[in-house]
Amino acid sequence: MFLFVVYYNGLFFSKQFNNKIIKNNFFEISFIGLIITLFLAQILNILIPLNNYTIYFNIILICLLLFKNKKIELDISKNDLFIFVIIFFISIANIYSSNFSDDLNHYHYSSILNADTSNLIWGLGSLHPLYGTSSIWLIGQSYLNFDSTRLQDIHITNGLIFFIFLSIFLSELFNKLHEKKKYLPILFSLFIFVLIKYTRLKEFGIDRPLFLIFYFLIYYYFKYINEIKNDHLNWHFFIFCLVLIGIIYIKVIFLFLLFIPLYICYFKKLNFRFFDNKYYLIFFILIIYLIKNILISGCLVYPLVLSCFDFIPWHNPQLVKEFVFSNEVFNKSFPSYEGLLSNNDYIKNFNWFNTWIVRHKVEIIEFLATIFLTFILTYLSFSKSITLIKKNFISKNIFIILFIILFFSVSIFFLKNPNIRMNHHIFVILLLLSIFYLINKFELKIHKKIFTSIIIIILVFNFSKNIKRIHQMGYENNPVKLISSKISNQKIYYLDSFKYYVGWYGKGPVSNKELKENNFKKIFIFKIIY
């Protein structure tokens, strides 16, 4: 049902803004539709709660539009239908076997619940600093769920992006194999990496959906922007920008990615019409992002202190500073430190590095081993011939983009956020740079038997790991039972007449702590905590 919603949201969106009838395939439209659905959820939640009525209305609206058009458009080939079935069963196994993210108890579930039960609460960041981040992925999970099955639907939304992503890449790999497209080794490596490393929806949280979107951006660039030099480029560049903004909506630390569209405009020499509705939409979505941040936290870009407005009644500068500091302390593994330094001294001058490396060395080794294995499998499938090529497929502009991303990412990593699970893209970029070198230097040959065998083995690997988990669970799929040991009795607190709850499972709005000094009032339909 959720695939039905996101596919037709993407299809009708494309028809509305694409007047040149440029076709994307079924899976690409579904991915675009998922991004559009996330934006729709964010915009709606400013005014209304994202309860069952919103998803019902979306489904009814799609049915009415289909009835008006008098046909159901499912542009999917027989090959893609076969891929659909294979990836569907792999995704179902992931959903069926999945436990919950560790952050569900922290703030994820309560964020989803708050959006389900209330429109956007101004000053919501006062109840919990992580509410201030307001990731659009959690808002999207609130939109794509039904109240009675909310816990299961969290897995289904994660499984949905996993399904669409794998389907896109597998479809492209096999459909373009006979054309010997130069970007196939890039897609192959990303596909293999995801299947090996992303085997548990429990670990998805909001980070892995973000990286799947980032890998889709790479796919979209090489398929539609790198080679195309005609009028269609404007449409594909527009989609590229929307997807990129979706990444920023999920995690603000990727704000620096906004340089990519500007740089593409420069070296592709793109011309834009001033009165183009497509770019008005991009401007509108960016404005909504800033408005949402201000209403929740009093900051244009939360938790960037320089972007905050002290005169806004619901902004708490001390809370923001403490949040930024405590995040850095935690990410630099201070809880594992056994020395005499204070937390303030510990995070300075790389005093944290030795403790951090001991804490993360196994994870780093596993990640590097996965990257190395992915490179070897890619090399075996597209081994080089002895023939050097004269013209580079990967232009210097791509290297410039990747090196800038790498520079900012590594800088943020060592300065503020040395958390491996939030920085998969650093390892992936190193993998891609290695593959780019092969593509640029040598004429690559596709070894179809090895190529096909590796894909089958990796698909079976991912599927079998989750079947084993299902077996260990006694073939029981019961999300409520899985979290029963974590459920605590909620405590009720009041801000004047405003009731909220401490405890993650149950009624909303939910918080992790009591803030007695705050006040509450309601203006029209908007609740304000200040």
C-alpha positions as CSV (number, residue, x, y, z in Angstrom):
1,M,0.0,0.0,0.0
2,F,2.8,2.4,0.8
3,L,4.5,1.5,-2.5
4,F,1.2,2.3,-4.2
5,V,1.1,5.7,-2.5
6,V,4.7,6.7,-3.2
7,Y,4.7,5.5,-6.8
8,Y,1.6,7.5,-7.8
9,N,2.7,10.5,-5.8
10,G,5.9,10.4,-7.9
11,L,4.0,9.8,-11.1
12,F,1.5,12.6,-10.7
13,F,4.3,14.9,-9.5
14,S,6.3,14.1,-12.6
15,K,3.4,14.7,-14.9
16,Q,2.7,18.0,-13.3
17,F,6.2,19.4,-13.5
18,N,7.6,17.6,-16.6
19,N,5.9,18.8,-19.7
20,K,8.4,17.2,-22.1
21,I,7.3,13.6,-21.3
22,I,10.7,12.5,-20.1
23,K,10.3,9.0,-18.7
24,N,11.8,7.6,-15.6
25,N,11.3,3.9,-14.9
26,F,8.9,2.4,-12.3
27,F,11.5,2.2,-9.6
28,E,12.9,5.6,-10.2
29,I,9.4,7.2,-10.1
30,S,8.8,5.3,-6.8
31,F,12.0,6.7,-5.3
32,I,11.2,10.2,-6.5
33,G,7.7,9.7,-5.1
34,L,9.1,8.7,-1.7
35,I,11.1,12.0,-1.5
36,I,8.0,14.0,-2.6
37,T,5.9,12.2,0.1
38,L,8.4,13.1,2.7
39,F,8.2,16.8,1.7
40,L,4.4,16.5,1.7
41,A,4.4,15.1,5.2
42,Q,6.6,17.9,6.5
43,I,4.4,20.6,5.0
44,L,1.2,19.1,6.2
45,N,2.4,18.5,9.7
46,I,2.9,22.3,10.2
47,L,-0.9,22.5,10.1
48,I,-2.3,19.1,11.0
49,P,-1.4,15.9,12.8
50,L,-0.3,13.0,10.5
51,N,-2.9,10.5,11.7
52,N,-4.7,7.9,9.7
53,Y,-6.9,10.4,7.9
54,T,-3.9,11.9,6.0
55,I,-2.8,8.6,4.5
56,Y,-6.5,7.7,3.7
57,F,-7.0,11.0,2.0
58,N,-3.8,10.5,-0.1
59,I,-5.0,7.0,-1.2
60,I,-8.5,8.3,-2.1
61,L,-7.0,11.2,-4.0
62,I,-4.8,8.9,-6.0
63,C,-7.8,6.6,-6.8
64,L,-9.9,9.6,-8.0
65,L,-7.0,10.8,-10.3
66,L,-6.7,7.3,-11.7
67,F,-10.4,7.1,-12.3
68,K,-10.3,10.5,-14.0
69,N,-7.5,9.2,-16.3
70,K,-9.3,5.9,-16.8
71,K,-6.2,3.9,-16.7
72,I,-3.6,2.6,-14.2
73,E,-0.1,3.4,-15.4
74,L,2.4,0.8,-14.4
75,D,5.3,1.1,-16.8
76,I,7.3,-2.0,-15.7
77,S,9.0,-4.5,-18.0
78,K,9.0,-8.3,-17.5
79,N,12.6,-8.1,-16.4
80,D,11.8,-5.4,-13.8
81,L,8.8,-7.5,-12.6
82,F,11.2,-10.4,-12.0
83,I,13.5,-8.1,-10.1
84,F,10.5,-6.7,-8.2
85,V,9.6,-10.2,-6.9
86,I,13.2,-11.1,-5.9
87,I,13.9,-7.9,-4.0
88,F,10.3,-7.9,-2.5
89,F,11.0,-11.2,-0.7
90,I,14.5,-10.0,0.5
91,S,12.8,-6.9,1.9
92,I,10.0,-8.8,3.6
93,A,12.6,-11.0,5.3
94,N,14.4,-7.9,6.5
95,I,11.1,-6.5,7.9
96,Y,10.0,-9.8,9.4
97,S,13.2,-10.4,11.3
98,S,13.9,-6.9,12.4
99,N,14.2,-5.7,16.0
100,F,14.2,-1.9,16.7
101,S,16.8,0.8,16.4
102,D,18.5,1.7,19.7
103,D,17.4,5.3,19.2
104,L,13.7,4.3,19.1
105,N,13.7,4.4,22.9
106,H,15.8,7.6,22.8
107,Y,13.6,9.9,20.7
108,H,12.6,8.3,17.4
109,Y,9.3,6.7,18.4
110,S,8.3,9.7,20.4
111,S,9.0,12.0,17.4
112,I,6.9,9.8,15.2
113,L,4.1,9.7,17.8
114,N,4.2,13.5,18.3
115,A,3.6,14.1,14.6
116,D,0.9,11.5,14.6
117,T,-1.0,13.1,17.4
118,S,-0.4,16.8,16.9
119,N,0.4,19.4,14.3
120,L,3.8,21.0,14.7
121,I,4.3,22.3,18.3
122,W,6.3,25.6,18.4
123,G,9.2,25.3,20.8
124,L,9.1,21.5,20.7
125,G,12.9,21.4,21.1
126,S,12.3,22.5,24.7
127,L,10.8,19.1,25.5
128,H,13.8,17.2,24.1
129,P,16.8,18.8,22.3
130,L,16.7,16.1,19.6
131,Y,13.2,17.1,18.7
132,G,14.8,20.3,17.4
133,T,16.6,18.3,14.7
134,S,13.1,17.2,13.4
135,S,14.4,14.7,10.8
136,I,12.1,14.5,7.8
137,W,12.6,10.7,7.8
138,L,10.8,10.4,11.2
139,I,8.1,12.8,9.9
140,G,7.8,10.5,6.8
141,Q,7.5,7.4,9.1
142,S,4.6,9.2,10.9
143,Y,2.9,9.8,7.6
144,L,3.4,6.3,6.3
145,N,1.8,4.4,9.2
146,F,-1.5,3.4,10.6
147,D,-2.1,4.1,14.3
148,S,-3.0,0.4,15.1
149,T,0.2,-0.9,13.4
150,R,2.6,1.9,14.0
151,L,5.4,-0.2,15.4
152,Q,5.3,-2.5,12.4
153,D,5.0,0.3,10.0
154,I,8.3,1.8,11.2
155,H,10.0,-1.3,9.8
156,I,7.8,-1.2,6.6
157,T,9.0,2.4,5.8
158,N,12.6,1.4,6.2
159,G,12.0,-1.7,4.2
160,L,10.3,0.3,1.5
161,I,13.4,2.5,0.8
162,F,15.6,-0.6,0.9
163,F,13.3,-2.3,-1.6
164,I,13.1,0.6,-4.0
165,F,16.9,1.3,-3.8
166,L,17.9,-2.3,-4.5
167,S,15.4,-2.6,-7.3
168,I,16.7,0.5,-9.1
169,F,20.3,-0.7,-9.0
170,L,19.6,-4.3,-10.0
171,S,17.3,-3.2,-12.8
172,E,19.9,-0.8,-14.1
173,L,22.7,-3.4,-13.8
174,F,20.9,-6.0,-15.9
175,N,19.1,-3.8,-18.3
176,K,22.2,-1.9,-19.3
177,L,24.6,-4.8,-19.2
178,H,24.5,-5.3,-23.0
179,E,25.2,-1.6,-23.6
180,K,28.4,-1.9,-21.5
181,K,27.7,1.5,-19.8
182,K,30.9,2.8,-18.1
183,Y,29.1,3.7,-14.9
184,L,28.0,0.0,-14.2
185,P,31.0,-0.8,-12.0
186,I,30.1,2.2,-9.8
187,L,26.5,0.9,-9.4
188,F,27.7,-2.6,-8.9
189,S,30.0,-1.6,-6.1
190,L,27.3,0.4,-4.3
191,F,24.7,-2.5,-4.8
192,I,27.1,-5.1,-3.3
193,F,28.2,-2.8,-0.5
194,V,24.6,-2.2,0.6
195,L,23.6,-5.9,0.5
196,I,26.7,-6.9,2.5
197,K,26.6,-4.0,5.1
198,Y,22.8,-3.2,5.4
199,T,21.4,-6.5,6.5
200,R,19.4,-5.3,9.5
201,L,16.6,-2.8,9.4
202,K,17.2,-2.5,13.2
203,E,20.4,-0.5,12.3
204,F,18.6,1.8,9.9
205,G,17.4,4.6,12.2
206,I,17.7,7.8,10.2
207,D,21.3,7.4,9.0
208,R,21.0,4.5,6.6
209,P,18.0,5.8,4.8
210,L,20.0,9.0,4.3
211,F,22.9,7.1,2.8
212,L,20.6,5.1,0.5
213,I,19.4,8.5,-0.8
214,F,23.0,9.7,-1.2
215,Y,23.9,6.6,-3.2
216,F,20.8,7.1,-5.3
217,L,22.1,10.7,-6.0
218,I,25.4,9.1,-7.3
219,Y,23.3,6.7,-9.5
220,Y,21.2,9.6,-10.8
221,Y,24.2,11.8,-11.6
222,F,26.0,9.2,-13.7
223,K,22.9,8.0,-15.5
224,Y,21.2,11.3,-16.3
225,I,23.5,14.3,-15.7
226,N,27.0,13.2,-16.5
227,E,26.3,12.1,-20.1
228,I,23.1,14.0,-21.1
229,K,23.6,17.3,-23.0
230,N,20.2,18.2,-24.2
231,D,17.0,19.8,-22.9
232,H,16.2,16.8,-20.7
233,L,19.1,17.8,-18.5
234,N,17.0,20.6,-16.8
235,W,14.4,18.0,-15.6
236,H,17.0,15.6,-14.3
237,F,18.9,18.4,-12.6
238,F,15.6,19.5,-10.9
239,I,15.1,15.9,-9.6
240,F,18.7,15.8,-8.5
241,C,18.2,19.0,-6.5
242,L,15.0,17.8,-4.8
243,V,16.7,14.5,-3.7
244,L,19.7,16.4,-2.4
245,I,17.5,18.8,-0.3
246,G,15.8,15.6,1.0
247,I,19.2,14.6,2.5
248,I,19.6,17.9,4.2
249,Y,16.1,17.6,5.6
250,I,17.1,14.3,7.2
251,K,20.4,15.5,8.7
252,V,21.6,19.1,8.8
253,I,25.3,18.2,8.9
254,F,25.0,17.6,5.1
255,L,24.1,21.2,4.5
256,F,27.4,21.7,2.7
257,L,26.1,19.5,-0.1
258,L,24.3,22.5,-1.5
259,F,27.5,23.5,-3.3
260,I,27.0,20.5,-5.7
261,P,24.1,21.9,-7.7
262,L,25.9,25.3,-7.9
263,Y,29.0,23.6,-9.2
264,I,27.0,21.5,-11.7
265,C,25.4,24.7,-13.0
266,Y,28.8,26.2,-13.5
267,F,30.5,23.4,-15.4
268,K,27.4,22.2,-17.3
269,K,26.5,25.8,-18.2
270,L,22.8,25.3,-17.4
271,N,20.4,28.0,-18.4
272,F,17.3,28.6,-16.3
273,R,14.1,30.3,-17.0
274,F,13.2,32.8,-14.3
275,F,9.5,31.9,-14.4
276,D,10.0,28.1,-14.1
277,N,7.6,26.5,-11.6
278,K,10.1,23.8,-10.9
279,Y,12.6,26.1,-9.3
280,Y,9.8,28.0,-7.4
281,L,9.1,24.7,-5.8
282,I,12.7,24.2,-4.7
283,F,12.7,27.7,-3.2
284,F,9.4,26.9,-1.4
285,I,10.8,23.7,0.0
286,L,13.9,25.4,1.3
287,I,11.8,28.2,2.9
288,I,9.6,25.5,4.6
289,Y,12.8,24.0,6.0
290,L,13.8,27.3,7.6
291,I,10.3,28.1,8.9
292,K,10.0,24.6,10.5
293,N,13.4,25.0,12.2
294,I,12.5,28.4,13.6
295,L,9.1,27.2,14.9
296,I,10.6,24.2,16.6
297,S,13.9,25.7,18.0
298,G,14.2,29.4,17.2
299,C,17.1,28.7,14.9
300,L,17.3,28.8,11.1
301,V,19.6,25.8,11.1
302,Y,19.4,23.9,14.3
303,P,21.7,23.4,16.3
304,L,24.0,26.0,14.6
305,V,24.2,28.6,17.4
306,L,25.1,31.4,15.0
307,S,21.7,30.9,13.2
308,C,19.6,31.2,16.3
309,F,17.4,34.2,17.3
310,D,17.6,35.0,21.0
311,F,14.6,37.3,20.9
312,I,12.3,34.4,20.0
313,P,10.4,33.4,23.2
314,W,10.8,29.6,22.7
315,H,14.5,29.7,21.9
316,N,16.7,28.4,24.7
317,P,20.4,29.2,23.8
318,Q,21.7,27.4,26.9
319,L,19.9,24.2,25.9
320,V,21.3,24.4,22.3
321,K,24.9,24.9,23.6
322,E,24.5,22.0,26.0
323,F,23.1,19.8,23.3
324,V,26.0,20.5,20.9
325,F,28.5,19.9,23.7
326,S,27.0,16.7,25.0
327,N,26.8,15.3,21.5
328,E,30.5,15.9,20.9
329,V,31.4,14.4,24.2
330,F,29.4,11.3,23.5
331,N,30.6,10.9,19.9
332,K,34.2,11.1,21.1
333,S,33.6,8.2,23.4
334,F,33.9,10.0,26.7
335,P,31.7,7.4,28.5
336,S,34.4,4.8,27.7
337,Y,37.2,7.0,29.1
338,E,38.8,6.0,32.4
339,G,41.3,8.9,32.9
340,L,41.3,12.0,35.0
341,L,40.4,14.6,32.4
342,S,37.1,16.5,32.5
343,N,34.8,16.1,29.6
344,N,35.7,19.6,28.5
345,D,39.4,18.9,28.4
346,Y,38.9,15.4,27.0
347,I,37.4,16.6,23.7
348,K,40.3,19.1,23.1
349,N,43.5,18.6,21.2
350,F,42.7,15.0,20.2
351,N,42.9,13.8,23.8
352,W,39.9,11.7,22.9
353,F,41.5,9.8,20.0
354,N,43.2,6.9,21.9
355,T,40.0,6.0,23.7
356,W,37.9,6.5,20.6
357,I,40.1,4.2,18.5
358,V,40.0,1.4,21.1
359,R,36.2,1.8,21.3
360,H,35.7,1.7,17.5
361,K,38.6,-0.3,16.1
362,V,36.5,-3.5,15.4
363,E,33.9,-1.4,13.6
364,I,36.5,0.4,11.5
365,I,38.2,-2.9,10.6
366,E,34.9,-4.5,9.6
367,F,34.0,-1.4,7.5
368,L,37.4,-1.4,5.7
369,A,37.2,-5.1,5.1
370,T,33.7,-4.7,3.6
371,I,35.0,-1.9,1.3
372,F,38.0,-4.0,0.3
373,L,35.8,-7.0,-0.4
374,T,33.5,-4.9,-2.5
375,F,36.4,-3.5,-4.5
376,I,37.7,-7.0,-5.2
377,L,34.3,-8.3,-6.3
378,T,33.9,-5.3,-8.5
379,Y,37.4,-5.9,-10.0
380,L,36.6,-9.5,-10.7
381,S,33.4,-8.6,-12.4
382,F,34.9,-5.7,-14.5
383,S,38.5,-6.7,-14.7
384,K,40.8,-4.4,-16.7
385,S,42.3,-5.3,-20.0
386,I,45.8,-4.3,-20.9
387,T,44.4,-1.6,-23.2
388,L,44.8,1.9,-21.9
389,I,42.1,4.3,-22.8
390,K,42.7,7.8,-24.0
391,K,39.5,9.6,-22.9
392,N,38.5,9.7,-19.3
393,F,34.9,8.8,-18.5
394,I,35.1,10.3,-15.0
395,S,35.8,13.9,-15.5
396,K,37.9,16.1,-13.2
397,N,34.7,17.8,-12.1
398,I,33.5,14.6,-10.4
399,F,36.8,14.3,-8.6
400,I,36.5,17.9,-7.5
401,I,33.0,17.3,-6.1
402,L,34.0,14.1,-4.3
403,F,37.1,15.7,-2.8
404,I,35.1,18.6,-1.5
405,I,32.5,16.3,0.0
406,L,35.4,14.2,1.5
407,F,37.1,17.3,2.9
408,F,34.0,18.7,4.7
409,S,32.9,15.3,5.9
410,V,36.3,14.4,7.3
411,S,36.6,17.8,8.9
412,I,33.2,17.5,10.6
413,F,34.1,13.9,11.6
414,F,37.3,14.8,13.5
415,L,36.1,18.1,14.8
416,K,32.6,17.2,16.1
417,N,31.2,13.9,15.0
418,P,33.5,10.9,14.9
419,N,30.6,8.5,14.8
420,I,31.1,5.7,12.2
421,R,27.4,4.9,11.7
422,M,26.8,8.6,10.7
423,N,29.7,8.7,8.2
424,H,29.4,5.7,5.9
425,H,29.7,8.0,2.9
426,I,33.4,8.7,3.8
427,F,34.3,5.0,3.3
428,V,32.1,4.8,0.2
429,I,33.7,7.8,-1.4
430,L,37.2,6.1,-0.9
431,L,35.8,3.0,-2.6
432,L,34.4,5.0,-5.5
433,L,37.7,6.9,-6.0
434,S,39.5,3.5,-6.3
435,I,36.9,2.3,-8.9
436,F,37.1,5.7,-10.8
437,Y,40.8,5.1,-11.2
438,L,40.2,1.8,-12.9
439,I,37.4,3.2,-15.1
440,N,39.6,6.1,-16.2
441,K,42.8,4.2,-16.9
442,F,41.7,1.0,-18.5
443,E,39.1,-0.4,-20.9
444,L,37.0,-2.6,-18.6
445,K,35.5,-5.9,-19.7
446,I,32.3,-7.3,-18.1
447,H,32.6,-11.0,-17.1
448,K,29.0,-11.9,-17.2
449,K,29.2,-15.2,-15.4
450,I,31.3,-13.8,-12.5
451,F,29.1,-10.7,-12.5
452,T,25.8,-12.7,-12.2
453,S,27.2,-15.3,-9.8
454,I,28.4,-12.5,-7.4
455,I,25.0,-10.8,-7.4
456,I,23.2,-14.1,-6.7
457,I,25.6,-15.0,-3.9
458,I,25.3,-11.6,-2.2
459,L,21.5,-11.7,-2.6
460,V,21.4,-15.1,-1.0
461,F,23.7,-13.9,1.8
462,N,21.5,-11.0,2.7
463,F,18.3,-13.1,2.6
464,S,19.8,-16.1,4.5
465,K,21.0,-13.9,7.4
466,N,17.5,-12.6,7.9
467,I,15.9,-16.1,7.5
468,K,18.2,-17.3,10.2
469,R,17.1,-14.4,12.5
470,I,13.4,-15.3,11.7
471,H,14.2,-18.9,12.7
472,Q,15.9,-17.8,16.0
473,M,12.7,-15.7,16.8
474,G,10.6,-18.8,16.4
475,Y,9.0,-17.4,13.2
476,E,7.1,-14.9,15.3
477,N,6.6,-11.3,14.1
478,N,5.4,-9.3,17.1
479,P,6.8,-5.7,17.3
480,V,5.0,-5.0,20.6
481,K,6.5,-8.1,22.2
482,L,10.0,-7.1,21.0
483,I,9.8,-3.8,22.9
484,S,7.7,-5.0,25.9
485,S,10.8,-5.1,28.1
486,K,11.5,-1.4,27.3
487,I,8.0,-0.1,28.0
488,S,7.9,2.0,31.1
489,N,4.8,3.5,32.7
490,Q,4.4,7.0,31.5
491,K,4.4,9.9,33.9
492,I,2.1,12.9,33.2
493,Y,3.4,16.4,33.5
494,Y,1.7,19.8,32.8
495,L,2.8,23.1,31.4
496,D,-0.1,25.2,32.6
497,S,-3.0,23.3,30.9
498,F,-0.8,21.5,28.4
499,K,-0.3,17.8,29.2
500,Y,2.7,15.9,28.1
501,Y,4.2,12.5,29.0
502,V,7.6,11.2,30.0
503,G,8.1,7.7,28.7
504,W,8.5,6.7,25.1
505,Y,5.6,4.3,24.3
506,G,2.0,5.5,24.5
507,K,0.4,8.9,24.3
508,G,2.0,12.0,22.9
509,P,3.5,14.6,23.0
510,V,6.2,12.7,24.6
511,S,9.4,13.9,26.3
512,N,12.3,12.4,28.1
513,K,12.4,15.0,30.9
514,E,10.4,17.5,32.8
515,L,10.9,21.2,32.2
516,K,9.1,23.0,35.0
517,E,10.3,26.4,34.0
518,N,8.6,26.4,30.6
519,N,5.2,27.9,29.9
520,F,2.5,26.9,27.5
521,K,-0.1,28.7,25.5
522,K,-2.2,28.1,22.4
523,I,-2.9,30.5,19.6
524,F,-5.5,29.4,17.1
525,I,-4.4,25.8,16.2
526,F,-0.8,26.2,17.3
527,K,0.6,25.0,20.6
528,I,3.5,27.1,21.8
529,I,6.1,26.1,24.5
530,Y,8.2,29.0,25.7
